[in-house]
Amino acid sequence: MSTHSHDIEEGLTLLPKFDADGLVTAVVTDVANGDVLMVAHMNAEALAKTIESGEAWYFSRSRQKLWKKGEESGHVQRVRELRVDCDQDAVWIKVAQEGPGACHTGRRSCFYRAAPLGQTGAVKLEFRDAGKTFDPGKVYEK
C-alpha cells in the first residue's frame, strides 16, 4: 500500500496517520446544528468499530481502554458522517447525539467555558451555554 502524500491527500483510501501513541484526534459535532460536542481520541480499533457499527467508539488515554460512547450513560452517538483531514491525522465525526448531552459533567457539550479575549496575566474563564442537561451522578453510577 502506498503512503505517498498524494495518495494520503488526494486518494480515496483511508490511510489514517496515527501518532506515536497510536491515536488520531476526533472532533465530534452535532449533525443538526454543527455545535462542537467533544474532542476525543481513536485508535485503529475504535476507528474500525465506528465505521463498521455506525456508532462512535473512542480510546480513553486516561483509562487506557476502548470505550463506546453511551455504554454507561445511554447517550449514544449515531454517526452520520465521518471525514478525515488532508493528511489523515484527525477525523471529524458528525453525530446525532442521543440523550441530553455528550459531556461527562452533565452538559450537552464539553465546550461550556470561554476565555474572554483581551485579557493579560491569569485568564478567568466564563461559562457559556453551561446549564446541565443531566445529572452525571445518576448517569454514571457504578
A tleap script that builds the chain and sets N, CA, C and O, in Angstrom:
source leaprc.protein.ff14SB
mol = sequence {
  NMET SER THR HIE SER HIE ASP ILE GLU GLU
  GLY LEU THR LEU LEU PRO LYS PHE ASP ALA
  ASP GLY LEU VAL THR ALA VAL VAL THR ASP
  VAL ALA ASN GLY ASP VAL LEU MET VAL ALA
  HIE MET ASN ALA GLU ALA LEU ALA LYS THR
  ILE GLU SER GLY GLU ALA TRP TYR PHE SER
  ARG SER ARG GLN LYS LEU TRP LYS LYS GLY
  GLU GLU SER GLY HIE VAL GLN ARG VAL ARG
  GLU LEU ARG VAL ASP CYS ASP GLN ASP ALA
  VAL TRP ILE LYS VAL ALA GLN GLU GLY PRO
  GLY ALA CYS HIE THR GLY ARG ARG SER CYS
  PHE TYR ARG ALA ALA PRO LEU GLY GLN THR
  GLY ALA VAL LYS LEU GLU PHE ARG ASP ALA
  GLY LYS THR PHE ASP PRO GLY LYS VAL TYR
  GLU CLYS
}
set mol.1.N position { 0.846 -1.177 0.000 }
set mol.1.CA position { 0.000 0.000 0.000 }
set mol.1.C position { 0.890 1.239 0.000 }
set mol.1.O position { 1.807 1.356 0.814 }
set mol.2.N position { 0.623 2.126 -0.886 }
set mol.2.CA position { 1.416 3.351 -1.000 }
set mol.2.C position { 0.938 4.377 0.019 }
set mol.2.O position { -0.262 4.531 0.247 }
set mol.3.N position { 1.880 5.069 0.622 }
set mol.3.CA position { 1.515 6.129 1.564 }
set mol.3.C position { 2.175 7.439 1.159 }
set mol.3.O position { 2.516 8.258 2.012 }
set mol.4.N position { 2.355 7.635 -0.136 }
set mol.4.CA position { 2.881 8.911 -0.617 }
set mol.4.C position { 1.886 10.012 -0.290 }
set mol.4.O position { 0.688 9.755 -0.175 }
set mol.5.N position { 2.373 11.231 -0.139 }
set mol.5.CA position { 1.485 12.324 0.255 }
set mol.5.C position { 0.330 12.506 -0.719 }
set mol.5.O position { -0.773 12.864 -0.304 }
set mol.6.N position { 0.562 12.267 -2.010 }
set mol.6.CA position { -0.529 12.407 -2.972 }
set mol.6.C position { -1.635 11.400 -2.674 }
set mol.6.O position { -2.818 11.732 -2.751 }
set mol.7.N position { -1.253 10.173 -2.334 }
set mol.7.CA position { -2.245 9.148 -2.013 }
set mol.7.C position { -3.008 9.515 -0.744 }
set mol.7.O position { -4.218 9.304 -0.662 }
set mol.8.N position { -2.313 10.056 0.232 }
set mol.8.CA position { -2.939 10.438 1.504 }
set mol.8.C position { -3.848 11.641 1.307 }
set mol.8.O position { -4.964 11.664 1.827 }
set mol.9.N position { -3.386 12.643 0.560 }
set mol.9.CA position { -4.119 13.910 0.410 }
set mol.9.C position { -5.187 13.888 -0.675 }
set mol.9.O position { -6.190 14.594 -0.564 }
set mol.10.N position { -4.994 13.100 -1.709 }
set mol.10.CA position { -5.930 13.121 -2.839 }
set mol.10.C position { -6.577 11.766 -3.117 }
set mol.10.O position { -7.554 11.688 -3.862 }
set mol.11.N position { -6.043 10.704 -2.527 }
set mol.11.CA position { -6.543 9.367 -2.799 }
set mol.11.C position { -7.845 9.066 -2.084 }
set mol.11.O position { -8.308 9.839 -1.245 }
set mol.12.N position { -8.426 7.930 -2.430 }
set mol.12.CA position { -9.708 7.526 -1.868 }
set mol.12.C position { -9.573 6.373 -0.872 }
set mol.12.O position { -10.573 5.772 -0.478 }
set mol.13.N position { -8.352 6.067 -0.469 }
set mol.13.CA position { -8.123 5.012 0.504 }
set mol.13.C position { -7.922 5.626 1.889 }
set mol.13.O position { -7.154 6.575 2.051 }
set mol.14.N position { -8.616 5.079 2.881 }
set mol.14.CA position { -8.423 5.534 4.248 }
set mol.14.C position { -7.060 5.049 4.719 }
set mol.14.O position { -6.817 3.847 4.825 }
set mol.15.N position { -6.168 6.004 5.003 }
set mol.15.CA position { -4.802 5.720 5.456 }
set mol.15.C position { -4.498 6.560 6.694 }
set mol.15.O position { -3.658 7.458 6.641 }
set mol.16.N position { -5.177 6.274 7.810 }
set mol.16.CA position { -5.010 7.135 8.988 }
set mol.16.C position { -3.564 7.207 9.449 }
set mol.16.O position { -2.843 6.210 9.481 }
set mol.17.N position { -3.166 8.424 9.805 }
set mol.17.CA position { -1.817 8.678 10.300 }
set mol.17.C position { -1.902 8.788 11.821 }
set mol.17.O position { -2.133 9.867 12.368 }
set mol.18.N position { -1.711 7.657 12.488 }
set mol.18.CA position { -1.779 7.622 13.943 }
set mol.18.C position { -0.512 8.226 14.535 }
set mol.18.O position { 0.563 8.120 13.945 }
set mol.19.N position { -0.636 8.858 15.699 }
set mol.19.CA position { 0.530 9.451 16.365 }
set mol.19.C position { 1.380 8.364 17.026 }
set mol.19.O position { 1.114 7.173 16.866 }
set mol.20.N position { 2.390 8.781 17.760 }
set mol.20.CA position { 3.309 7.831 18.400 }
set mol.20.C position { 2.592 6.919 19.395 }
set mol.20.O position { 3.076 5.826 19.690 }
set mol.21.N position { 1.445 7.358 19.912 }
set mol.21.CA position { 0.668 6.545 20.839 }
set mol.21.C position { -0.397 5.710 20.134 }
set mol.21.O position { -1.189 5.023 20.778 }
set mol.22.N position { -0.405 5.778 18.791 }
set mol.22.CA position { -1.373 5.006 18.018 }
set mol.22.C position { -2.751 5.627 17.975 }
set mol.22.O position { -3.747 4.917 17.838 }
set mol.23.N position { -2.826 6.962 18.093 }
set mol.23.CA position { -4.115 7.651 18.164 }
set mol.23.C position { -4.254 8.734 17.100 }
set mol.23.O position { -3.267 9.301 16.631 }
set mol.24.N position { -5.501 9.005 16.732 }
set mol.24.CA position { -5.843 10.187 15.946 }
set mol.24.C position { -6.852 10.988 16.765 }
set mol.24.O position { -7.613 10.418 17.547 }
set mol.25.N position { -6.857 12.291 16.590 }
set mol.25.CA position { -7.801 13.162 17.272 }
set mol.25.C position { -9.126 13.126 16.537 }
set mol.25.O position { -9.165 13.158 15.307 }
set mol.26.N position { -10.212 13.057 17.296 }
set mol.26.CA position { -11.558 13.054 16.728 }
set mol.26.C position { -12.321 14.271 17.242 }
set mol.26.O position { -12.512 14.427 18.448 }
set mol.27.N position { -12.752 15.124 16.330 }
set mol.27.CA position { -13.593 16.273 16.658 }
set mol.27.C position { -15.033 15.845 16.367 }
set mol.27.O position { -15.346 15.409 15.260 }
set mol.28.N position { -15.899 15.972 17.364 }
set mol.28.CA position { -17.265 15.476 17.252 }
set mol.28.C position { -18.236 16.643 17.271 }
set mol.28.O position { -18.242 17.446 18.204 }
set mol.29.N position { -19.066 16.731 16.222 }
set mol.29.CA position { -20.044 17.810 16.131 }
set mol.29.C position { -21.451 17.247 15.976 }
set mol.29.O position { -21.650 16.112 15.544 }
set mol.30.N position { -22.417 18.080 16.345 }
set mol.30.CA position { -23.828 17.743 16.208 }
set mol.30.C position { -24.217 17.908 14.744 }
set mol.30.O position { -24.055 18.991 14.181 }
set mol.31.N position { -24.727 16.852 14.123 }
set mol.31.CA position { -25.075 16.910 12.703 }
set mol.31.C position { -26.190 17.916 12.432 }
set mol.31.O position { -26.268 18.473 11.338 }
set mol.32.N position { -27.049 18.151 13.415 }
set mol.32.CA position { -28.193 19.044 13.212 }
set mol.32.C position { -27.803 20.513 13.174 }
set mol.32.O position { -28.338 21.272 12.367 }
set mol.33.N position { -26.858 20.933 14.051 }
set mol.33.CA position { -26.567 22.367 14.114 }
set mol.33.C position { -25.081 22.720 14.047 }
set mol.33.O position { -24.727 23.899 14.066 }
set mol.34.N position { -24.213 21.720 13.969 }
set mol.34.CA position { -22.783 21.983 13.834 }
set mol.34.C position { -22.046 22.277 15.121 }
set mol.34.O position { -20.834 22.487 15.088 }
set mol.35.N position { -22.732 22.302 16.261 }
set mol.35.CA position { -22.059 22.570 17.531 }
set mol.35.C position { -20.979 21.519 17.800 }
set mol.35.O position { -21.179 20.332 17.547 }
set mol.36.N position { -19.845 21.968 18.311 }
set mol.36.CA position { -18.806 21.027 18.726 }
set mol.36.C position { -19.250 20.422 20.054 }
set mol.36.O position { -19.485 21.143 21.024 }
set mol.37.N position { -19.363 19.103 20.095 }
set mol.37.CA position { -19.797 18.413 21.305 }
set mol.37.C position { -18.623 17.957 22.153 }
set mol.37.O position { -18.663 18.053 23.380 }
set mol.38.N position { -17.580 17.462 21.504 }
set mol.38.CA position { -16.443 16.937 22.250 }
set mol.38.C position { -15.262 16.700 21.324 }
set mol.38.O position { -15.406 16.687 20.101 }
set mol.39.N position { -14.102 16.516 21.919 }
set mol.39.CA position { -12.902 16.086 21.219 }
set mol.39.C position { -12.419 14.854 21.960 }
set mol.39.O position { -12.337 14.851 23.188 }
set mol.40.N position { -12.102 13.818 21.216 }
set mol.40.CA position { -11.641 12.571 21.830 }
set mol.40.C position { -10.532 12.000 20.957 }
set mol.40.O position { -10.064 12.645 20.019 }
set mol.41.N position { -10.124 10.789 21.279 }
set mol.41.CA position { -9.068 10.131 20.513 }
set mol.41.C position { -9.535 8.744 20.092 }
set mol.41.O position { -10.326 8.101 20.781 }
set mol.42.N position { -9.032 8.304 18.959 }
set mol.42.CA position { -9.376 6.980 18.447 }
set mol.42.C position { -8.101 6.234 18.098 }
set mol.42.O position { -7.171 6.801 17.524 }
set mol.43.N position { -8.066 4.951 18.454 }
set mol.43.CA position { -7.000 4.092 17.955 }
set mol.43.C position { -7.571 3.350 16.747 }
set mol.43.O position { -8.716 3.592 16.365 }
set mol.44.N position { -6.801 2.462 16.148 }
set mol.44.CA position { -7.249 1.769 14.943 }
set mol.44.C position { -8.517 0.967 15.199 }
set mol.44.O position { -9.408 0.922 14.351 }
set mol.45.N position { -8.600 0.333 16.368 }
set mol.45.CA position { -9.782 -0.470 16.683 }
set mol.45.C position { -11.026 0.400 16.843 }
set mol.45.O position { -12.094 0.045 16.344 }
set mol.46.N position { -10.902 1.528 17.529 }
set mol.46.CA position { -12.036 2.431 17.710 }
set mol.46.C position { -12.520 2.974 16.368 }
set mol.46.O position { -13.724 3.060 16.125 }
set mol.47.N position { -11.582 3.340 15.501 }
set mol.47.CA position { -11.953 3.848 14.176 }
set mol.47.C position { -12.674 2.768 13.384 }
set mol.47.O position { -13.706 3.037 12.769 }
set mol.48.N position { -12.146 1.552 13.390 }
set mol.48.CA position { -12.767 0.456 12.649 }
set mol.48.C position { -14.163 0.150 13.194 }
set mol.48.O position { -15.096 -0.038 12.413 }
set mol.49.N position { -14.324 0.098 14.523 }
set mol.49.CA position { -15.626 -0.194 15.128 }
set mol.49.C position { -16.643 0.904 14.812 }
set mol.49.O position { -17.822 0.625 14.592 }
set mol.50.N position { -16.176 2.157 14.791 }
set mol.50.CA position { -17.054 3.274 14.471 }
set mol.50.C position { -17.559 3.148 13.036 }
set mol.50.O position { -18.753 3.296 12.777 }
set mol.51.N position { -16.661 2.879 12.122 }
set mol.51.CA position { -17.040 2.746 10.716 }
set mol.51.C position { -17.962 1.543 10.512 }
set mol.51.O position { -18.944 1.634 9.776 }
set mol.52.N position { -17.654 0.431 11.153 }
set mol.52.CA position { -18.458 -0.786 10.995 }
set mol.52.C position { -19.843 -0.675 11.619 }
set mol.52.O position { -20.829 -1.127 11.037 }
set mol.53.N position { -19.917 -0.073 12.805 }
set mol.53.CA position { -21.176 -0.067 13.559 }
set mol.53.C position { -22.057 1.150 13.317 }
set mol.53.O position { -23.274 1.085 13.492 }
set mol.54.N position { -21.443 2.262 12.914 }
set mol.54.CA position { -22.210 3.499 12.784 }
set mol.54.C position { -22.458 4.185 14.117 }
set mol.54.O position { -23.214 5.154 14.190 }
set mol.55.N position { -21.818 3.682 15.179 }
set mol.55.CA position { -21.881 4.309 16.489 }
set mol.55.C position { -20.459 4.672 16.900 }
set mol.55.O position { -19.511 3.979 16.532 }
set mol.56.N position { -20.307 5.753 17.659 }
set mol.56.CA position { -18.985 6.278 17.993 }
set mol.56.C position { -18.287 5.452 19.061 }
set mol.56.O position { -18.852 5.154 20.113 }
set mol.57.N position { -17.041 5.088 18.762 }
set mol.57.CA position { -16.134 4.403 19.686 }
set mol.57.C position { -14.879 5.243 19.816 }
set mol.57.O position { -14.445 5.868 18.848 }
set mol.58.N position { -14.285 5.264 21.017 }
set mol.58.CA position { -13.094 6.062 21.256 }
set mol.58.C position { -12.090 5.256 22.073 }
set mol.58.O position { -12.379 4.153 22.537 }
set mol.59.N position { -10.902 5.837 22.235 }
set mol.59.CA position { -9.895 5.245 23.107 }
set mol.59.C position { -9.616 6.239 24.214 }
set mol.59.O position { -9.261 7.388 23.950 }
set mol.60.N position { -9.776 5.801 25.449 }
set mol.60.CA position { -9.526 6.659 26.608 }
set mol.60.C position { -8.046 6.636 26.943 }
set mol.60.O position { -7.493 5.586 27.269 }
set mol.61.N position { -7.410 7.789 26.864 }
set mol.61.CA position { -5.996 7.873 27.240 }
set mol.61.C position { -5.813 7.715 28.737 }
set mol.61.O position { -4.826 7.123 29.173 }
set mol.62.N position { -6.736 8.227 29.533 }
set mol.62.CA position { -6.585 8.141 30.988 }
set mol.62.C position { -6.841 6.723 31.499 }
set mol.62.O position { -6.165 6.264 32.420 }
set mol.63.N position { -7.808 6.031 30.907 }
set mol.63.CA position { -8.118 4.671 31.351 }
set mol.63.C position { -7.405 3.602 30.518 }
set mol.63.O position { -7.428 2.418 30.857 }
set mol.64.N position { -6.777 4.035 29.430 }
set mol.64.CA position { -6.069 3.123 28.528 }
set mol.64.C position { -6.961 1.974 28.071 }
set mol.64.O position { -6.598 0.800 28.144 }
set mol.65.N position { -8.166 2.369 27.588 }
set mol.65.CA position { -9.069 1.329 27.090 }
set mol.65.C position { -10.030 1.892 26.058 }
set mol.65.O position { -10.294 3.093 26.003 }
set mol.66.N position { -10.534 0.994 25.255 }
set mol.66.CA position { -11.537 1.307 24.258 }
set mol.66.C position { -12.873 1.543 24.956 }
set mol.66.O position { -13.193 0.862 25.930 }
set mol.67.N position { -13.655 2.505 24.462 }
set mol.67.CA position { -14.984 2.725 25.028 }
set mol.67.C position { -15.957 3.179 23.965 }
set mol.67.O position { -15.609 3.927 23.051 }
set mol.68.N position { -17.179 2.714 24.102 }
set mol.68.CA position { -18.262 3.113 23.206 }
set mol.68.C position { -19.005 4.265 23.863 }
set mol.68.O position { -19.422 4.159 25.016 }
set mol.69.N position { -19.173 5.351 23.145 }
set mol.69.CA position { -19.905 6.494 23.698 }
set mol.69.C position { -21.321 6.048 24.030 }
set mol.69.O position { -22.047 5.539 23.176 }
set mol.70.N position { -21.693 6.246 25.275 }
set mol.70.CA position { -23.022 5.881 25.728 }
set mol.70.C position { -23.104 4.530 26.412 }
set mol.70.O position { -24.180 4.123 26.851 }
set mol.71.N position { -21.978 3.826 26.509 }
set mol.71.CA position { -22.029 2.499 27.129 }
set mol.71.C position { -22.459 2.567 28.594 }
set mol.71.O position { -23.087 1.631 29.089 }
set mol.72.N position { -22.140 3.639 29.289 }
set mol.72.CA position { -22.581 3.810 30.675 }
set mol.72.C position { -23.793 4.728 30.768 }
set mol.72.O position { -24.744 4.436 31.493 }
set mol.73.N position { -23.759 5.826 30.041 }
set mol.73.CA position { -24.795 6.853 30.161 }
set mol.73.C position { -26.047 6.564 29.339 }
set mol.73.O position { -27.129 7.057 29.657 }
set mol.74.N position { -25.902 5.770 28.288 }
set mol.74.CA position { -27.009 5.572 27.353 }
set mol.74.C position { -27.078 6.672 26.310 }
set mol.74.O position { -27.950 6.642 25.442 }
set mol.75.N position { -26.163 7.657 26.377 }
set mol.75.CA position { -26.153 8.789 25.456 }
set mol.75.C position { -25.289 8.452 24.233 }
set mol.75.O position { -24.193 8.984 24.057 }
set mol.76.N position { -25.802 7.577 23.420 }
set mol.76.CA position { -25.091 7.055 22.253 }
set mol.76.C position { -24.949 8.119 21.175 }
set mol.76.O position { -25.809 8.986 21.024 }
set mol.77.N position { -23.856 8.041 20.433 }
set mol.77.CA position { -23.661 8.933 19.285 }
set mol.77.C position { -23.803 8.114 18.008 }
set mol.77.O position { -22.984 7.239 17.728 }
set mol.78.N position { -24.851 8.404 17.234 }
set mol.78.CA position { -25.087 7.752 15.942 }
set mol.78.C position { -24.339 8.557 14.884 }
set mol.78.O position { -24.646 9.727 14.652 }
set mol.79.N position { -23.380 7.938 14.259 }
set mol.79.CA position { -22.536 8.634 13.288 }
set mol.79.C position { -23.308 8.818 11.986 }
set mol.79.O position { -23.851 7.867 11.424 }
set mol.80.N position { -23.342 10.055 11.526 }
set mol.80.CA position { -23.991 10.374 10.255 }
set mol.80.C position { -22.962 10.593 9.147 }
set mol.80.O position { -23.238 10.360 7.970 }
set mol.81.N position { -21.764 11.048 9.547 }
set mol.81.CA position { -20.685 11.230 8.565 }
set mol.81.C position { -19.361 11.237 9.321 }
set mol.81.O position { -19.265 11.775 10.424 }
set mol.82.N position { -18.343 10.633 8.715 }
set mol.82.CA position { -17.004 10.637 9.280 }
set mol.82.C position { -16.059 11.105 8.186 }
set mol.82.O position { -15.954 10.479 7.132 }
set mol.83.N position { -15.382 12.200 8.443 }
set mol.83.CA position { -14.430 12.765 7.484 }
set mol.83.C position { -13.022 12.714 8.062 }
set mol.83.O position { -12.840 12.720 9.280 }
set mol.84.N position { -12.025 12.665 7.176 }
set mol.84.CA position { -10.632 12.774 7.590 }
set mol.84.C position { -10.084 14.084 7.067 }
set mol.84.O position { -10.545 14.588 6.042 }
set mol.85.N position { -9.099 14.643 7.764 }
set mol.85.CA position { -8.481 15.878 7.281 }
set mol.85.C position { -7.490 15.544 6.174 }
set mol.85.O position { -7.315 14.380 5.813 }
set mol.86.N position { -6.845 16.575 5.639 }
set mol.86.CA position { -6.000 16.440 4.457 }
set mol.86.C position { -4.860 15.451 4.613 }
set mol.86.O position { -4.532 14.744 3.660 }
set mol.87.N position { -4.243 15.379 5.793 }
set mol.87.CA position { -3.139 14.431 5.961 }
set mol.87.C position { -3.550 13.222 6.804 }
set mol.87.O position { -2.698 12.449 7.244 }
set mol.88.N position { -4.844 13.063 7.024 }
set mol.88.CA position { -5.446 11.904 7.674 }
set mol.88.C position { -4.929 11.651 9.091 }
set mol.88.O position { -4.839 10.504 9.529 }
set mol.89.N position { -4.586 12.741 9.811 }
set mol.89.CA position { -4.182 12.565 11.201 }
set mol.89.C position { -5.241 13.078 12.183 }
set mol.89.O position { -4.981 13.186 13.382 }
set mol.90.N position { -6.421 13.390 11.673 }
set mol.90.CA position { -7.546 13.799 12.509 }
set mol.90.C position { -8.830 13.418 11.789 }
set mol.90.O position { -8.873 13.355 10.560 }
set mol.91.N position { -9.879 13.164 12.571 }
set mol.91.CA position { -11.183 12.862 11.989 }
set mol.91.C position { -12.219 13.827 12.536 }
set mol.91.O position { -12.115 14.321 13.659 }
set mol.92.N position { -13.213 14.075 11.714 }
set mol.92.CA position { -14.358 14.905 12.086 }
set mol.92.C position { -15.564 13.998 12.002 }
set mol.92.O position { -15.875 13.455 10.942 }
set mol.93.N position { -16.249 13.833 13.134 }
set mol.93.CA position { -17.396 12.939 13.183 }
set mol.93.C position { -18.646 13.775 13.431 }
set mol.93.O position { -18.757 14.467 14.443 }
set mol.94.N position { -19.588 13.698 12.488 }
set mol.94.CA position { -20.874 14.366 12.642 }
set mol.94.C position { -21.840 13.326 13.192 }
set mol.94.O position { -22.055 12.279 12.580 }
set mol.95.N position { -22.426 13.625 14.362 }
set mol.95.CA position { -23.266 12.646 15.039 }
set mol.95.C position { -24.660 13.177 15.337 }
set mol.95.O position { -24.882 14.383 15.443 }
set mol.96.N position { -25.586 12.243 15.467 }
set mol.96.CA position { -26.875 12.512 16.084 }
set mol.96.C position { -26.701 12.064 17.529 }
set mol.96.O position { -26.624 10.868 17.810 }
set mol.97.N position { -26.640 13.019 18.435 }
set mol.97.CA position { -26.410 12.730 19.849 }
set mol.97.C position { -27.716 12.290 20.483 }
set mol.97.O position { -28.675 13.060 20.542 }
set mol.98.N position { -27.755 11.053 20.956 }
set mol.98.CA position { -28.931 10.573 21.673 }
set mol.98.C position { -28.767 10.908 23.146 }
set mol.98.O position { -27.661 10.852 23.683 }
set mol.99.N position { -29.854 11.249 23.787 }
set mol.99.CA position { -29.782 11.641 25.187 }
set mol.99.C position { -29.483 13.118 25.298 }
set mol.99.O position { -29.240 13.787 24.294 }
set mol.100.N position { -29.499 13.633 26.523 }
set mol.100.CA position { -29.404 15.075 26.730 }
set mol.100.C position { -28.011 15.685 26.636 }
set mol.100.O position { -27.887 16.909 26.654 }
set mol.101.N position { -26.958 14.875 26.536 }
set mol.101.CA position { -25.650 15.504 26.481 }
set mol.101.C position { -24.524 14.545 26.160 }
set mol.101.O position { -24.652 13.326 26.272 }
set mol.102.N position { -23.391 15.157 25.748 }
set mol.102.CA position { -22.198 14.403 25.390 }
set mol.102.C position { -21.124 14.480 26.461 }
set mol.102.O position { -20.200 13.666 26.463 }
set mol.103.N position { -21.223 15.434 27.365 }
set mol.103.CA position { -20.151 15.677 28.337 }
set mol.103.C position { -20.385 14.931 29.644 }
set mol.103.O position { -21.505 14.892 30.153 }
set mol.104.N position { -19.335 14.348 30.177 }
set mol.104.CA position { -19.441 13.611 31.435 }
set mol.104.C position { -19.750 14.515 32.629 }
set mol.104.O position { -20.040 14.021 33.719 }
set mol.105.N position { -19.689 15.837 32.432 }
set mol.105.CA position { -20.026 16.766 33.515 }
set mol.105.C position { -21.526 17.043 33.593 }
set mol.105.O position { -21.986 17.748 34.492 }
set mol.106.N position { -22.290 16.484 32.646 }
set mol.106.CA position { -23.738 16.683 32.644 }
set mol.106.C position { -24.216 17.745 31.681 }
set mol.106.O position { -25.375 18.157 31.727 }
set mol.107.N position { -23.335 18.187 30.814 }
set mol.107.CA position { -23.700 19.228 29.851 }
set mol.107.C position { -23.839 18.655 28.443 }
set mol.107.O position { -23.334 17.572 28.145 }
set mol.108.N position { -24.532 19.398 27.587 }
set mol.108.CA position { -24.721 18.976 26.207 }
set mol.108.C position { -23.396 18.870 25.476 }
set mol.108.O position { -23.188 17.929 24.710 }
set mol.109.N position { -22.482 19.831 25.700 }
set mol.109.CA position { -21.185 19.887 25.039 }
set mol.109.C position { -20.082 19.981 26.085 }
set mol.109.O position { -20.289 20.496 27.184 }
set mol.110.N position { -18.922 19.480 25.727 }
set mol.110.CA position { -17.752 19.611 26.605 }
set mol.110.C position { -17.179 21.028 26.566 }
set mol.110.O position { -16.339 21.376 27.396 }
set mol.111.N position { -17.618 21.834 25.627 }
set mol.111.CA position { -17.090 23.192 25.447 }
set mol.111.C position { -18.068 24.202 26.035 }
set mol.111.O position { -18.815 24.858 25.308 }
set mol.112.N position { -18.053 24.319 27.361 }
set mol.112.CA position { -19.008 25.174 28.068 }
set mol.112.C position { -18.343 26.349 28.771 }
set mol.112.O position { -18.996 27.061 29.535 }
set mol.113.N position { -17.039 26.565 28.521 }
set mol.113.CA position { -16.343 27.721 29.097 }
set mol.113.C position { -15.580 28.440 28.003 }
set mol.113.O position { -15.098 27.821 27.054 }
set mol.114.N position { -15.476 29.742 28.141 }
set mol.114.CA position { -14.775 30.559 27.156 }
set mol.114.C position { -13.716 31.416 27.846 }
set mol.114.O position { -13.887 31.850 28.985 }
set mol.115.N position { -12.638 31.642 27.140 }
set mol.115.CA position { -11.596 32.555 27.603 }
set mol.115.C position { -11.835 33.889 26.901 }
set mol.115.O position { -11.604 33.999 25.697 }
set mol.116.N position { -12.293 34.902 27.633 }
set mol.116.CA position { -12.546 36.198 27.012 }
set mol.116.C position { -11.247 36.765 26.426 }
set mol.116.O position { -10.179 36.663 27.029 }
set mol.117.N position { -11.362 37.345 25.274 }
set mol.117.CA position { -10.198 37.918 24.593 }
set mol.117.C position { -9.800 39.236 25.221 }
set mol.117.O position { -10.627 39.913 25.832 }
set mol.118.N position { -8.541 39.602 25.074 }
set mol.118.CA position { -8.046 40.878 25.566 }
set mol.118.C position { -7.532 40.843 26.987 }
set mol.118.O position { -7.123 41.878 27.513 }
set mol.119.N position { -7.539 39.686 27.627 }
set mol.119.CA position { -7.041 39.590 29.000 }
set mol.119.C position { -5.532 39.377 28.997 }
set mol.119.O position { -4.969 38.813 28.059 }
set mol.120.N position { -4.905 39.831 30.041 }
set mol.120.CA position { -3.483 39.547 30.243 }
set mol.120.C position { -3.323 38.907 31.613 }
set mol.120.O position { -4.193 39.025 32.475 }
set mol.121.N position { -2.218 38.241 31.796 }
set mol.121.CA position { -1.990 37.570 33.075 }
set mol.121.C position { -2.865 36.346 33.204 }
set mol.121.O position { -3.167 35.684 32.211 }
set mol.122.N position { -3.272 36.040 34.421 }
set mol.122.CA position { -4.129 34.878 34.671 }
set mol.122.C position { -5.490 35.112 34.012 }
set mol.122.O position { -6.160 36.104 34.297 }
set mol.123.N position { -5.882 34.224 33.160 }
set mol.123.CA position { -7.139 34.359 32.422 }
set mol.123.C position { -8.268 33.716 33.210 }
set mol.123.O position { -8.157 32.572 33.652 }
set mol.124.N position { -9.345 34.450 33.382 }
set mol.124.CA position { -10.513 33.931 34.081 }
set mol.124.C position { -11.538 33.483 33.039 }
set mol.124.O position { -11.979 34.270 32.202 }
set mol.125.N position { -11.906 32.210 33.108 }
set mol.125.CA position { -12.878 31.654 32.175 }
set mol.125.C position { -14.286 32.117 32.515 }
set mol.125.O position { -14.588 32.450 33.661 }
set mol.126.N position { -15.137 32.130 31.503 }
set mol.126.CA position { -16.554 32.455 31.684 }
set mol.126.C position { -17.382 31.275 31.195 }
set mol.126.O position { -17.051 30.644 30.190 }
set mol.127.N position { -18.471 30.981 31.922 }
set mol.127.CA position { -19.375 29.923 31.483 }
set mol.127.C position { -20.200 30.400 30.295 }
set mol.127.O position { -20.650 31.545 30.265 }
set mol.128.N position { -20.396 29.523 29.322 }
set mol.128.CA position { -21.233 29.800 28.146 }
set mol.128.C position { -22.044 28.538 27.852 }
set mol.128.O position { -21.478 27.447 27.769 }
set mol.129.N position { -23.314 28.669 27.702 }
set mol.129.CA position { -24.176 27.512 27.427 }
set mol.129.C position { -23.826 26.373 28.391 }
set mol.129.O position { -23.640 25.230 27.974 }
set mol.130.N position { -23.742 26.695 29.667 }
set mol.130.CA position { -23.187 25.770 30.656 }
set mol.130.C position { -24.225 25.050 31.506 }
set mol.130.O position { -23.866 24.305 32.418 }
set mol.131.N position { -25.498 25.261 31.221 }
set mol.131.CA position { -26.512 24.586 32.021 }
set mol.131.C position { -26.418 23.078 31.888 }
set mol.131.O position { -26.212 22.549 30.796 }
set mol.132.N position { -26.571 22.400 33.003 }
set mol.132.CA position { -26.516 20.938 32.973 }
set mol.132.C position { -27.815 20.388 32.396 }
set mol.132.O position { -28.909 20.857 32.710 }
set mol.133.N position { -27.661 19.380 31.544 }
set mol.133.CA position { -28.815 18.768 30.900 }
set mol.133.C position { -29.133 17.400 31.495 }
set mol.133.O position { -30.167 16.808 31.187 }
set mol.134.N position { -28.233 16.896 32.353 }
set mol.134.CA position { -28.495 15.654 33.075 }
set mol.134.C position { -27.598 15.605 34.310 }
set mol.134.O position { -26.624 16.349 34.427 }
set mol.135.N position { -27.956 14.707 35.227 }
set mol.135.CA position { -27.195 14.561 36.463 }
set mol.135.C position { -26.161 13.455 36.270 }
set mol.135.O position { -26.520 12.278 36.213 }
set mol.136.N position { -24.889 13.817 36.168 }
set mol.136.CA position { -23.866 12.784 35.929 }
set mol.136.C position { -23.747 11.783 37.071 }
set mol.136.O position { -23.348 10.641 36.844 }
set mol.137.N position { -24.085 12.186 38.291 }
set mol.137.CA position { -24.033 11.266 39.424 }
set mol.137.C position { -24.998 10.104 39.269 }
set mol.137.O position { -24.709 8.987 39.698 }
set mol.138.N position { -26.147 10.368 38.655 }
set mol.138.CA position { -27.132 9.312 38.432 }
set mol.138.C position { -26.807 8.493 37.187 }
set mol.138.O position { -27.028 7.283 37.152 }
set mol.139.N position { -26.285 9.160 36.177 }
set mol.139.CA position { -25.996 8.501 34.898 }
set mol.139.C position { -24.775 7.593 34.978 }
set mol.139.O position { -24.753 6.521 34.372 }
set mol.140.N position { -23.760 8.020 35.725 }
set mol.140.CA position { -22.513 7.271 35.763 }
set mol.140.C position { -22.315 6.498 37.053 }
set mol.140.O position { -21.182 6.181 37.416 }
set mol.141.N position { -23.412 6.187 37.757 }
set mol.141.CA position { -23.289 5.372 38.963 }
set mol.141.C position { -22.702 4.022 38.586 }
set mol.141.O position { -23.012 3.468 37.532 }
set mol.142.N position { -21.856 3.505 39.458 }
set mol.142.CA position { -21.247 2.194 39.162 }
set mol.142.C position { -21.630 1.186 40.199 }
set mol.142.O position { -21.215 0.030 40.119 }
savepdb mol mol.pdb
quit
